Amino acid sequence: MKGNVKSGKGSSFFKGIAMSSVNMLAVPFYLGISIYLAKMDKIIIEQPFIMLFVFGASFGSFFVILYLYIFRKIYY
């Protein structure tokens, strides 16, 4: 009975390819949004604000991933 169980590891590769291709869409999205907001004078593109954005995006991404990792380890 155990010999008939499929692990499904082969499809993980293609899922990874699909996720990485979707991830590449973030660069044009942020570029388009920032150009639009700069044209409408709704965003300030100067050095302290750029570093704050980079820090905030990195900080938020890190803690979302860390939270999901802890949540999955505790509850699953």
N, C-alpha and C positions, 0 to 999 in steps of 0.2 A: 504494500500500500504506500509506503514512503517513497518508493521509486517513481511513482506517477506524479508527485508534487513538483510543480515548476517554480523555480526561484524568481523569475521575472527580472533578472539582472540585465538581460539584453535590452529590454525596453528602457532601462534607466539611462543608458547612453543617449538614446534619441530624445528622451525627456530633457536631458541636460543640454543637448544641442538646441532644442526649442526654447528653453529658458534663456540661454545665452543670446539667442537671436532677438528675443523680446527685450532683453536687457540693453541691447545696443540702441533701442528706440529712445532711451532716456536722454541721450546726448542731443539729438535734434529737438526733442521736446523742450528741454531747458534752454537751448539756444534760441528757439523760436519764441518762447515765452519772454525771455529776457530782452530780445530785440523789440518785441511788441511793447513791453512795459517801458523800455527806455525811450521809444518813439513817443509814447503818450505821456512822458515825464512822470511816471508813477513809481519809478525805481531809481535809486541813486547808485551809480556804478563808480564807486571810489574805494580806495584800499581798505579802510577799516570795515566797511560793510561787506566787501567780498570775503574777507577772512572770517567774519562772523557767520556768513552763510555757509562757508565750507566747514567751519567748526560745528555749526548747528546740524547740518546734514550728516556729518560723520558721527557726531554724538548720538543723534536720533537713530540712525541706522544701526549703530553698535548696540544700543540698548534695546531696540526692537528685536534684533536677532538674539541677544542675550536673554531677553524675557521669553521669547518663544522656545529657546533651548531649555530653560529652567522649567517652563510650563509643561513641555513635553516629557521631561525627565520625571517630574513629580506626578503628573496625572496619567501618564500612559505607560 
